[in-house]
Amino acid sequence: MGKSRRTIPEELLLLALDPTTGTTAQPQSLDLGLAGAQLVELALAGRIAPDGDRIAVVVPRPTGDPTLDCALELLRRRGAPVRAVNWIGGPRLGLRQTYLSHLERCGMVHAVAGQMCGVLPTTRYQATDTDISREIRTRLDNAIRTGVPPDPRTAALAALAHAVGLGKHLYPGNEGRSSRSRLRDLIRHDPMGGLVAHAVMDVQSGVAAQPRRNPAPAGRPATAGVRSAPESARGVPMQPRHGSMARAVAH
C-alpha cells in the first residue's frame, strides 16, 4: 500500500485532534474506532472481507503499512473468521499513541511537551498542516450537506466518526443537530464501514457478547438497524465493566 493516500485510521485521528488544545476528543471510544478503522482499511485493500458479522482474511499478503500489517497478521493467526465485536473489543494497548507518533514522523503533527498542575508531564499534538485536516473535514461536510452518496472511504470515515461520538465535536450545539443526524445516516453507504461502526458501538454498550439480532419478521417492529452512538460516545461516563472490553476501553 503506497503512502500517497492517508489511511482511515490516520484520518479519523486527525478529525479527533482538537486544533486548540492539542488533545484528542473522545479518547476512550477513539481507541476502539482506530481498531475498527484498521479493519475497514484492510477491507478496502482487499486483504479481509466481511463474513456475516465476522471478519475473514482473504489475502494475507502484507500491505506495506507496518501497523496495518500487524493487525492483518494477528487476524491471520486466528485461523478462522473472528467476530468484529470481539476483535474491536480486545486489548489495543498504545494504538492511539502509535498513530500519533506515526503522524508526527510524517510531519502532519508535532508534539508539544507540557505539564499538568505544574508537575505531571503531558504531551499535546498540534497539526502542522491545517490544510490536510481541512480537506478531510470538507469531504465529510460535503457528504452531509449535498446528500450525494459519498465514496466508500468517506462513508466509512463518517460511520466511524459517528460511532466514536465525534459528531458533537465536529458539529456542536443545537445548530449542529441536523448535521449530526445526517452523519449518522451516512453509515448505510458502506457495508464494511457500517459493520465495523456498529461493532464499535456494541462494544461501548457492553453487548459484544451477544450476536447481532436478525431483522424482525414482518409485522413486528425491528430492534436492529442504525442506532445513535451510546452514552459513552456522547461523552457520558461509562460504568466499569469486567473482562477484555473493560481493558480495551480503559487503555
Residue pairs with C-beta under 8 A, 6 or more apart in sequence:
1 7
1 45
1 63
1 64
1 65
1 68
2 64
3 65
3 106
6 14
6 132
6 136
7 37
7 41
7 65
7 68
8 37
8 40
8 41
8 44
8 153
8 156
8 157
8 160
9 34
9 37
9 38
9 41
9 67
9 99
10 99
10 102
10 103
10 108
11 136
11 157
12 30
12 33
12 34
12 37
12 157
12 160
12 161
12 164
13 24
13 30
13 34
13 96
13 99
13 100
13 103
14 103
14 108
14 109
14 127
14 132
14 133
14 136
15 133
15 136
15 137
15 140
15 157
15 161
15 166
15 170
16 24
16 25
16 26
16 30
16 164
16 166
16 169
17 23
17 24
17 25
17 109
17 125
17 127
17 133
18 24
18 25
18 169
19 126
19 127
19 130
19 133
21 124
22 112
22 124
22 125
22 126
23 124
24 30
24 96
24 125
25 165
25 166
25 169
26 164
26 165
26 166
26 169
26 233
26 235
27 96
28 232
28 238
28 249
28 250
29 163
29 164
29 165
29 200
29 204
29 229
29 232
29 233
29 249
30 96
30 164
31 92
31 95
31 96
31 248
31 249
31 251
32 88
32 89
32 92
32 164
32 200
32 203
32 204
32 248
32 249
33 160
33 161
33 163
33 164
33 200
34 92
34 95
34 96
34 99
35 71
35 87
35 88
35 90
35 92
35 95
35 248
36 84
36 88
36 160
36 163
36 196
36 197
36 199
36 200
37 156
37 157
37 160
37 196
38 67
38 68
38 71
39 48
39 55
39 71
39 84
39 87
39 88
39 192
39 196
40 156
40 160
40 190
40 192
40 193
40 196
41 65
41 68
42 48
42 63
42 68
42 71
42 72
42 75
43 49
43 50
43 192
44 152
44 153
44 156
44 192
45 63
45 68
46 58
46 59
47 57
47 58
47 59
47 60
47 61
47 63
47 72
48 55
48 56
48 57
48 58
48 72
48 75
49 55
49 56
49 58
50 56
50 84
50 191
50 192
50 195
51 81
53 83
53 84
53 85
53 195
53 199
53 211
53 212
54 81
54 82
54 83
54 84
55 75
55 81
55 82
55 83
55 84
55 87
56 81
57 72
57 75
57 76
60 72
60 73
60 76
62 69
62 72
63 69
63 72
67 98
67 99
67 102
75 82
75 87
83 199
83 208
83 211
84 195
84 196
84 199
85 199
85 202
85 203
85 208
86 208
87 199
88 196
88 199
88 200
88 203
88 208
88 248
89 203
89 208
89 244
89 245
89 248
90 244
90 248
91 244
91 247
91 248
91 251
92 248
92 251
93 251
94 251
100 109
100 111
100 125
103 109
103 125
104 110
104 111
104 125
107 128
107 129
108 127
108 128
108 129
108 132
109 125
109 126
109 127
109 128
110 125
110 126
110 128
111 123
111 124
111 125
112 123
112 124
112 125
112 126
113 121
113 122
113 123
114 121
114 122
114 123
114 124
115 121
115 122
116 122
127 133
136 157
137 170
139 150
139 154
139 157
140 154
140 157
140 158
140 161
140 170
140 183
142 148
142 150
143 150
143 154
143 155
143 158
143 186
144 158
144 179
144 182
144 183
144 186
145 179
145 182
149 155
149 189
150 158
150 186
150 189
152 189
152 190
152 192
152 193
154 186
155 186
155 187
155 189
155 190
155 193
156 190
156 192
156 193
156 196
156 197
157 193
158 183
158 186
158 187
158 189
158 193
159 186
159 187
159 190
159 193
159 194
159 196
159 197
160 193
160 196
160 197
160 200
161 167
161 170
161 183
162 180
162 183
162 184
162 186
162 187
162 197
162 229
163 187
163 196
163 197
163 198
163 200
163 201
163 229
163 233
164 200
164 229
164 233
165 229
165 232
165 233
165 234
165 235
167 176
167 179
167 180
167 183
167 184
167 229
168 176
168 180
168 234
168 235
170 176
170 179
170 183
171 177
171 179
171 180
171 183
184 226
184 228
184 229
185 226
187 193
187 194
187 197
187 198
187 226
188 194
188 226
198 212
198 227
199 208
201 227
201 229
201 230
201 233
202 208
202 212
203 245
203 248
203 249
204 229
204 230
204 232
204 233
204 238
204 249
205 230
205 232
206 241
206 245
208 245
212 224
213 223
213 224
214 224
215 222
215 224
216 222
216 223
216 224
228 234
231 238
232 238
232 249
238 249
240 246
241 249
